[in-house]
């Protein structure tokens, strides 16, 4: 079930502006006026002046927001978000074993559905709204200091209404033994709805932590998730970050992940997109100190009319750093994909090693892939490379499998699993890897 209207960009933005006024008055909660920070007010002013992107914008050349903007959305309240029961939530969770679990419904933290198992000396967790008072120093230093709301309209929109989401702090010299799973569920069972979670993860010096963000949609109405996550790794910290999207065919998702790395730190990101209507993943890493390592892995396995746009930026601002990027895509049906990966090496970033690869397989004549790897190098003592390929299945390999008595669809499924394996092998969390492998296997083996 879907409901649409003839809204255009002006109507869509006008509705958002009205919602901000409601948010500022606090009408969604207790009818008491909110005290918004100067930063939120500034973000709102930028949102008011920035244009919603069209295909005339170079960064949105292959992604048309028309189908998103024509929908009329409501903005859920905390009371509405609490309507989803544990039984209704269960199908959207992974078999994650012993782990820290945080659940957000339409952007609102559901403490009753969450569970923290790590000791407080290893893990500090607050709703982002309450963290402003309890962790003032960290919020002032890092919140919205990496994610640029001054140029990106969706980041500005999220920043202006950044009252719900996860603030996570891992103290210095602590190794978080249990991963943190964050489930962001869009409850679209009662109508079209907007969800805007805002997250900030800070890892202290010499600390280690693993985060898994999972995005799912419940219900047949249209959901729109506009999420911003900032990850800060201080000196010698190690962060593993996973983003898993498996939403409904009526789900729209615009997500921005911003990472800021300190000296000798390591940041590894894996982005998996499996289903949805329109998905835009922005992953930006700023290497702002020496001897850093960044690994970016991505896999998108698409069918139907799903559109996925992966935009990545690795900004090497300091010398002696390393980055490696591998994104792979499998496109079937009428799906479309976009990969725009940029590596920037600034003048001071000598001795940089940076590598980028994008490989795609298009299974259907109605599917399409647009890929644009980019290098911008302003230093002379570097090693950098990039490359992209888009093709079809290897017919010789398919024939070989068929000649061994394997059916056509089963043979294709085996080849697709092998193709995806280069990315899946980098998923160190077994529950996450098993979940993704099962989704892919079930998709390709259907009617095999």
C-alpha positions in Angstrom: 0.0 0.0 0.0 1.3 3.4 -0.9 -0.1 6.9 -0.7 1.3 9.7 -2.9 0.3 13.3 -3.7 1.6 15.8 -6.2 4.1 17.5 -3.9 7.0 19.2 -5.5 10.3 20.4 -4.0 8.8 23.5 -2.6 5.9 21.6 -1.0 8.3 19.1 0.5 10.5 21.7 2.0 7.6 23.7 3.2 6.3 20.7 5.1 9.8 20.2 6.7 10.0 23.8 7.7 6.6 23.5 9.4 7.8 20.5 11.2 10.8 22.3 12.5 8.6 25.0 13.9 6.5 22.3 15.7 9.7 20.6 16.9 11.0 23.9 18.3 7.8 24.5 20.2 8.0 21.0 21.6 4.5 20.2 20.6 5.4 16.6 19.7 6.3 16.0 23.3 4.9 18.1 26.1 3.9 21.4 24.5 6.8 23.2 26.2 9.2 25.3 24.1 12.5 23.7 23.3 15.8 25.4 23.9 17.7 24.8 20.7 21.5 25.2 20.5 23.0 27.9 18.4 24.4 25.1 16.2 20.9 23.7 15.6 19.6 27.2 14.8 22.5 27.7 12.4 21.8 24.3 10.7 18.1 25.3 10.3 19.1 28.5 8.6 21.3 26.6 6.2 18.5 24.2 5.5 16.2 27.1 4.8 18.6 28.5 2.2 20.0 25.3 0.6 18.3 23.8 -2.4 17.1 20.2 -2.6 19.3 18.6 -5.2 18.3 17.7 -8.7 20.0 15.8 -11.4 21.5 19.1 -12.5 23.7 18.9 -9.4 26.9 17.0 -10.3 26.9 15.0 -7.1 23.3 13.9 -7.8 23.6 13.5 -11.6 22.3 9.9 -11.6 19.9 10.0 -8.7 16.5 11.6 -9.2 14.6 12.5 -6.0 11.3 13.0 -7.8 9.7 9.8 -6.4 10.7 10.8 -2.9 9.5 14.4 -3.1 6.1 13.5 -4.5 5.1 11.7 -1.2 3.4 13.4 1.7 5.0 12.3 5.0 4.1 12.6 8.6 6.6 13.1 11.4 6.3 10.5 14.1 6.2 11.3 17.8 7.7 9.4 20.6 4.3 8.0 21.6 3.7 6.7 18.1 7.2 5.2 18.0 6.5 3.2 21.2 3.6 1.4 19.5 5.9 -1.3 17.9 6.0 -4.3 20.2 8.9 -6.7 20.9 7.1 -9.4 18.9 6.7 -7.1 15.9 10.4 -6.1 16.2 11.7 -9.7 16.3 11.7 -10.4 12.5 13.9 -7.4 11.9 16.7 -8.5 14.3 19.8 -10.6 13.5 20.9 -13.6 15.5 23.6 -11.5 17.1 24.3 -13.5 20.2 25.8 -11.8 23.2 26.0 -8.2 22.2 24.9 -4.6 23.1 21.6 -3.9 21.4 20.1 -0.4 20.9 16.7 -0.1 19.2 15.4 3.0 17.6 11.9 3.2 16.1 11.3 6.1 13.7 14.4 7.7 15.2 13.3 7.4 18.8 15.3 5.4 21.3 13.3 2.4 22.7 15.0 1.7 26.0 12.5 -1.1 26.7 13.6 -3.0 23.6 17.4 -2.4 24.1 19.9 -4.2 26.2 23.4 -3.2 27.2 25.7 -6.0 28.4 29.1 -4.3 28.5 30.2 -2.7 31.8 29.9 1.0 32.1 33.7 1.4 32.3 33.9 0.1 28.7 30.8 1.7 27.2 28.9 4.9 27.7 25.6 5.3 25.9 23.1 8.1 25.9 20.4 9.4 23.7 22.0 12.2 21.7 19.6 14.8 23.2 20.5 13.9 26.8 24.2 13.6 25.9 24.4 17.4 25.4 24.2 17.9 29.1 26.1 14.8 30.4 28.9 14.8 27.8 29.1 18.5 27.0 32.9 18.5 26.2 32.7 15.7 23.6 29.5 17.1 22.0 31.0 20.6 21.7 34.2 19.2 20.2 32.8 16.7 17.7 29.1 17.0 17.1 28.5 18.4 13.6 32.1 19.4 13.4 32.8 16.6 10.8 29.4 16.3 9.0 29.1 19.4 6.9 25.6 20.8 7.3 26.6 24.1 5.7 26.7 22.6 2.2 24.5 19.5 2.4 20.7 20.1 2.7 19.9 16.7 4.2 22.7 16.9 6.8 21.4 20.4 7.7 17.9 19.0 8.0 19.1 16.3 10.3 21.3 18.5 12.4 18.5 21.1 13.0 16.3 18.3 14.5 19.0 16.2 16.1 17.2 15.2 19.3 17.2 11.5 19.0 19.9 8.9 18.2 22.9 7.3 19.8 25.8 9.0 21.5 28.4 6.3 22.3 31.7 6.9 24.0 34.4 4.3 24.5 36.9 5.6 27.1 40.7 5.6 26.5 42.6 2.3 26.8 39.4 0.3 26.7 38.6 -2.6 24.3 34.9 -3.1 23.9 34.6 -6.8 24.1 31.0 -7.0 22.8 29.9 -5.3 19.6 27.1 -2.7 19.5 24.2 -3.4 17.3 22.0 -0.4 16.5 18.6 -1.3 14.9 16.9 1.6 13.2 13.4 0.5 12.4 11.0 2.7 10.3 7.5 1.9 11.4 5.4 2.6 8.3 2.4 0.5 9.4 0.1 3.5 9.8 1.1 5.9 7.1 4.1 7.5 5.3 6.7 8.5 7.9 10.0 10.4 8.2 12.8 9.2 10.5 15.9 11.3 11.3 18.3 9.5 13.8 21.5 11.3 14.6 24.5 9.4 15.9 28.0 10.2 17.3 30.5 7.5 18.2 33.7 8.6 19.9 36.6 6.2 20.6 39.2 7.4 23.1 42.9 6.9 22.8 44.0 3.3 22.4 40.4 2.0 22.4 38.6 -0.5 20.2 35.0 -1.0 19.3 32.7 -2.5 16.7 29.4 -1.0 15.6 26.6 -2.5 13.4 23.9 -0.3 12.1 20.9 -2.2 10.6 18.1 -0.4 8.8 14.7 -2.1 8.3 11.2 -1.0 7.5 8.0 -2.4 9.0 4.7 -1.9 7.1 3.6 -1.2 3.6 3.5 2.6 3.6 6.4 4.7 2.5 9.3 5.4 4.8 12.0 8.0 4.5 15.1 7.7 6.7 17.5 10.6 6.8 20.4 9.5 9.1 23.7 11.1 10.0 26.5 9.2 11.8 29.8 10.7 12.9 32.6 8.4 14.0 35.7 9.8 15.7 38.8 7.7 16.3 41.3 9.4 18.6 45.0 8.4 18.7 45.7 4.7 18.1 42.0 3.8 18.3 40.5 1.1 16.1 36.9 1.2 14.9 34.9 -1.4 12.8 31.7 0.0 11.3 29.0 -2.0 9.5 26.0 -0.6 7.8 23.4 -3.1 6.6 20.3 -2.0 4.7 17.5 -4.4 3.9 14.3 -2.3 3.7 11.1 -2.6 1.8 10.5 -1.6 -1.8 8.7 1.5 -0.5 11.7 2.7 1.6 13.8 5.8 0.8 17.1 6.1 2.6 19.6 9.0 2.6 22.5 8.3 5.0 25.7 10.2 5.7 28.6 8.6 7.6 31.5 10.9 8.5 34.7 9.6 10.0 37.5 11.7 11.5 40.7 9.8 12.3 43.4 10.7 14.7 47.1 9.7 14.6 47.8 6.0 14.2 44.1 5.1 14.2 42.4 2.5 12.0 38.8 2.8 10.6 37.2 0.0 8.7 33.7 0.4 7.1 31.5 -2.2 5.3 28.3 -1.0 3.6 25.8 -3.6 2.5 22.7 -2.6 0.5 20.2 -5.3 -0.2 16.8 -3.8 -0.8 14.8 -0.5 -0.9 13.4 2.0 -3.3 16.0 4.8 -3.3 19.2 4.5 -1.2 21.9 7.1 -1.1 25.0 6.3 1.0 27.5 9.1 1.6 30.7 7.9 3.3 33.3 10.5 4.0 36.6 9.9 5.8 38.9 12.7 6.8 42.4 11.4 7.6 43.6 14.3 9.7 46.8 12.9 11.3 49.8 10.7 10.3 50.0 6.9 10.1 46.3 6.2 9.7 44.7 3.3 7.9 41.2 3.3 6.3 39.4 0.4 4.7 36.2 0.8 2.8 34.2 -2.2 1.6 30.8 -2.1 -0.1 28.4 -4.6 -1.6 25.1 -3.9 -3.2 22.9 -6.8 -4.5 19.9 -5.3 -6.2 16.7 -6.4 -8.0 13.3 -5.0 -8.7 13.4 -1.2 -9.2 15.9 -0.6 -6.4 18.2 2.4 -6.9 21.4 2.6 -4.8 23.9 5.5 -5.0 27.2 5.1 -3.2 29.3 8.3 -2.8 32.6 8.0 -1.0 35.3 10.4 -0.2 38.7 9.6 1.4 40.4 12.9 2.2 44.1 12.4 2.9 45.0 15.6 4.7 48.2 14.4 6.4 51.2 12.3 5.4 52.0 8.6 5.8 48.5 7.2 5.6 46.9 4.3 3.8 43.4 3.7 2.3 41.9 0.8 0.4 38.5 0.8 -1.1 36.6 -2.1 -2.7 33.0 -1.8 -3.8 31.2 -4.5 -5.7 27.7 -4.6 -7.2 25.2 -7.2 -8.6 22.3 -5.7 -10.5 19.2 -7.6 -11.7 15.7 -6.7 -12.7 15.2 -3.0 -13.4 17.6 -1.9 -10.7 20.1 0.9 -11.1 23.4 1.6 -9.3 25.8 4.5 -8.9 29.3 4.5 -7.6 31.2 7.8 -7.2 34.4 7.3 -5.3 36.8 10.1 -4.7 40.3 10.0 -3.3 41.8 13.4 -2.4 45.5 13.7 -1.5 46.3 17.2 -0.2 49.7 18.9 -0.7 50.9 18.0 2.8 49.9 14.3 2.5 53.2 12.9 1.2 53.9 9.2 1.4 50.2 8.4 0.9 49.1 5.0 -0.4 45.5 5.0 -1.7 43.7 2.4 -3.8 40.2 2.1 -5.1 38.3 -0.5 -7.1 34.7 -0.8 -8.2 33.5 -4.0 -10.0 29.9 -4.7 -11.1 27.9 -7.5 -12.8 24.7 -6.6 -14.6 22.4 -9.6 -14.9 19.5 -8.0 -16.7 19.3 -5.9 -19.9 17.0 -3.6 -18.0 19.5 -3.0 -15.2 22.0 -0.2 -15.3 25.2 0.9 -13.6 27.0 4.3 -13.5 30.5 4.3 -12.1 32.9 7.3 -11.6 36.1 6.7 -9.8 38.1 9.9 -9.1 41.6 10.9 -8.0 42.6 14.4 -7.0 46.3 14.4 -6.1 48.1 17.5 -5.0 51.2 15.7 -3.6 54.1 14.2 -5.6 55.4 11.3 -3.4 52.3 9.0 -3.4 51.1 5.7 -4.7 47.5 5.9 -5.8 45.3 3.9 -8.2 41.7 3.4 -9.2 39.7 1.3 -11.5 36.2 0.2 -12.4 34.6 -2.6 -14.5 31.1 -3.4 -15.4 30.1 -6.6 -17.3 28.0 -9.7 -17.4 28.5 -13.2 -16.1 31.5 -15.2 -17.3 29.8 -17.4 -19.9 32.7 -19.9 -19.9 32.5 -20.4 -16.2 28.8 -20.7 -16.4 29.2 -23.3 -19.1 31.7 -25.2 -17.0 29.3 -25.4 -14.1 26.4 -26.4 -16.3 28.6 -29.2 -17.8 29.0 -30.6 -14.3 25.3 -31.0 -14.0 24.5 -27.8 -12.1 21.3 -26.1 -13.2 21.3 -22.7 -14.8 20.0 -20.7 -11.8 22.0 -22.6 -9.3 25.2 -22.1 -11.4 24.5 -18.3 -11.5 23.9 -18.3 -7.8 27.3 -19.9 -7.2 29.1 -17.4 -9.4 27.3 -14.5 -7.7 28.3 -15.8 -4.2 31.9 -16.1 -5.3 31.8 -12.6 -6.8 30.5 -11.1 -3.5 32.9 -13.1 -1.4 35.7 -10.6 -1.8 33.6 -8.2 0.3 31.9 -10.7 2.5 35.2 -12.1 3.7 36.0 -8.8 5.3 32.9 -9.0 7.6 34.6 -10.2 10.8 31.4 -10.5 12.7 30.0 -14.0 12.0 26.3 -13.1 12.8 26.4 -10.2 10.3 28.2 -12.3 7.6 25.7 -15.1 8.0 22.8 -12.7 7.8 24.0 -11.2 4.6 25.0 -14.5 3.0 21.6 -16.0 3.8 19.7 -13.0 2.2 21.9 -13.3 -0.9 21.6 -17.1 -1.1 17.8 -17.1 -0.7 17.5 -14.4 -3.4 19.6 -16.3 -6.0 18.5 -19.8 -5.2 14.8 -18.9 -5.4 13.3 -21.2 -8.0 16.8 -22.5 -8.8 
